[in-house]
Amino acid sequence: MSLTDTGHFQVFSQVNSSLIRDPVLVVSELTKVYPGRPPTTAVDRLSFALGRREILGLLGPNGAGKTTTIQMLLSTLRPTSGEISYFGQSLRAARATILAQVGFASAYSRLPRRLTVIENLDVFARLYGLRAGERASRIRELLERFGVWDLRRRSMESLSAGQATRVMLAKAFLARPRVALLDEPTASLDPDIAVEVRAFVRSQRDEEGVSIVFTSHNMDEVAQLCDRVIFLDRGRIAASGHPEELAASAAMTRVRLRVTHGLDRLLGHVEAAGLASARDDGTVEVEIDESHLADFLASLAQAGVRYREITLRKPTLEDYFLKLAGTAMGARTRQPAREEES
Amino acid sequence: MTLSLGRITAMILRHLYLAPRTLESWAEAIYWPVVDLLIWGLTTRWVESSGGEVPRLALIVLTGVVFWQVVWRANYEISVNLLEEFWNQNMSNLFATPLNVWEWSVSLVALGLLKNILTLIVGIGGVWLLYRLSIFEVGWMLLPFLFSLMMSGWFMGFTASALIIYFGRRLQGLAWIVGFALAPFSAVFYPVSALPGWAQVVSSALPMTYVFEGMRQILRGAPMPLATLWLSFGLNLLYLTLSILFFSTMFEWSRAKGLGRLE
């Protein structure tokens, strides 16, 4: 993944699924076109794979095609063309067998609000095919893990958004799935609960070997949790890679120095090296490739520059997202308006 | 296509867990049937005591009331339980599991059957307790009549649900409209001959008509013409098959647009 000379992102239309070892999910040329005048292409020849024990982040601005993709992966939306296969089997041909091993939670769907927590989970445990002896113990295990066991006899409508989300997550992992599709699962959670949920998701990968597709608008969360991310833009893959690599490709590390001695020498040094910088009184912020940072600081010491405070800000996935979203917005203004994904 | 008893049971429980706790369940099971029986029973008793010339009017009309409740309940359990999933934003959750549309349909039919047992207990018991009249006078034909009427309710429910699942909540009123729209043509409380000519043509295409006509004949002491009962079953079978195919087709078309949009 790289920036082009013009500063726009190089667009990868495909991710070679053969590069993923031991894939549990392979998506090939997946396309969804909604009929209309003009027709709307929500997902456009999307190809990717999900490896075993991998957490894959699916990111992108609103209307990028994330939710449409998740719906097709669950078969609640029929693709216009393309193939989805899990565990080597086509979703079309082996839907029931596959979905018994795929968990799902979304911030956008709800559980029947007048049923109690335990009634809801009992119904879904049966739908996923859990045996009678296993249902009660698995439900208890998950509700205790998410700290909502005491709420088991309460109706869903009496729960807070955060409590309901935790029940929804319990539902997603009821059947000990091999793959979990989590559509913004932490959207309505308090920060402390979100931390617990992330720990749980990580433990499912590490201890149970679950592979996870994860969407979120919280870039820090994605960076912490995901082994790999795919950025979608207008239904296509705009970029794919490790969160840190993507972040590094979008922005430089920022070094902020509060200078006590040799300010002019510092500025001359920065100018000579061709680095971008900003100055505010005695404070200078310099953008630099992280691999050159040590040399840069050593050369400042050699030049007799003294500073009493240094702050480093590494590039984040959010920098990347904002840059990508900015590029996408620019492209949109140059093209006829397209209908947003609902 | 496979049917899993476990998943069908899950979908039945999804509604039965709730039923004992909600006011509308009790109203649908007891309150409305009893209100119907009171209004129609008292009216027909009054007509009879005023020298009305229709023999056994009260029993005929009250049997019509109870029989129509069977049609209504079978229809209602399919279309309103479908709407329940829309109202609860639960469509994506359900169909992200191995549940398929056939298992879902069977569960709705089974729910209609179970709840109709309660409807019949309340209806038949209510007629006896309130008026000392017995619907069992229909005799052994009671069972095929009731089964035929349930089939009618199912085809009405699947037809309405097919349109609702494709067009979404904007057509949710069909869940209540379809039943009431066909009632006047089904000769529930009056003979087909009371209808205008064009309406009699519509009436002859409805399987319910033959059951209500047959019921009146039996209660007046005439033998039941078995040919009309078979005709009723034949029409029901045809309509039910067509309505289920229509429903599954519309479900697939709806899936092409995304089930998530129905939430």
Boltz contact constraints between the chains, C-beta under 6 A:
constraints:
  - contact:
      token1: [A, 71]
      token2: [B, 258]
      max_distance: 6.0
  - contact:
      token1: [A, 71]
      token2: [B, 260]
      max_distance: 6.0
  - contact:
      token1: [A, 74]
      token2: [B, 96]
      max_distance: 6.0
  - contact:
      token1: [A, 76]
      token2: [B, 92]
      max_distance: 6.0
  - contact:
      token1: [A, 76]
      token2: [B, 95]
      max_distance: 6.0
  - contact:
      token1: [A, 76]
      token2: [B, 96]
      max_distance: 6.0
  - contact:
      token1: [A, 76]
      token2: [B, 259]
      max_distance: 6.0
  - contact:
      token1: [A, 76]
      token2: [B, 260]
      max_distance: 6.0
  - contact:
      token1: [A, 77]
      token2: [B, 258]
      max_distance: 6.0
  - contact:
      token1: [A, 78]
      token2: [B, 255]
      max_distance: 6.0
  - contact:
      token1: [A, 78]
      token2: [B, 256]
      max_distance: 6.0
  - contact:
      token1: [A, 96]
      token2: [B, 98]
      max_distance: 6.0
  - contact:
      token1: [A, 99]
      token2: [B, 97]
      max_distance: 6.0
  - contact:
      token1: [A, 99]
      token2: [B, 98]
      max_distance: 6.0
  - contact:
      token1: [A, 100]
      token2: [B, 98]
      max_distance: 6.0
  - contact:
      token1: [A, 104]
      token2: [B, 96]
      max_distance: 6.0
  - contact:
      token1: [A, 109]
      token2: [B, 89]
      max_distance: 6.0
  - contact:
      token1: [A, 109]
      token2: [B, 92]
      max_distance: 6.0
  - contact:
      token1: [A, 109]
      token2: [B, 93]
      max_distance: 6.0
  - contact:
      token1: [A, 110]
      token2: [B, 89]
      max_distance: 6.0
  - contact:
      token1: [A, 112]
      token2: [B, 88]
      max_distance: 6.0
  - contact:
      token1: [A, 112]
      token2: [B, 90]
      max_distance: 6.0
  - contact:
      token1: [A, 113]
      token2: [B, 88]
      max_distance: 6.0
  - contact:
      token1: [A, 114]
      token2: [B, 18]
      max_distance: 6.0
  - contact:
      token1: [A, 115]
      token2: [B, 17]
      max_distance: 6.0
  - contact:
      token1: [A, 115]
      token2: [B, 18]
      max_distance: 6.0
  - contact:
      token1: [A, 119]
      token2: [B, 17]
      max_distance: 6.0
  - contact:
      token1: [A, 123]
      token2: [B, 10]
      max_distance: 6.0
  - contact:
      token1: [A, 123]
      token2: [B, 13]
      max_distance: 6.0
  - contact:
      token1: [A, 123]
      token2: [B, 14]
      max_distance: 6.0
  - contact:
      token1: [A, 126]
      token2: [B, 6]
      max_distance: 6.0
  - contact:
      token1: [A, 126]
      token2: [B, 10]
      max_distance: 6.0
  - contact:
      token1: [A, 127]
      token2: [B, 7]
      max_distance: 6.0
  - contact:
      token1: [A, 127]
      token2: [B, 10]
      max_distance: 6.0
  - contact:
      token1: [A, 127]
      token2: [B, 97]
      max_distance: 6.0
  - contact:
      token1: [A, 127]
      token2: [B, 99]
      max_distance: 6.0
  - contact:
      token1: [A, 128]
      token2: [B, 97]
      max_distance: 6.0
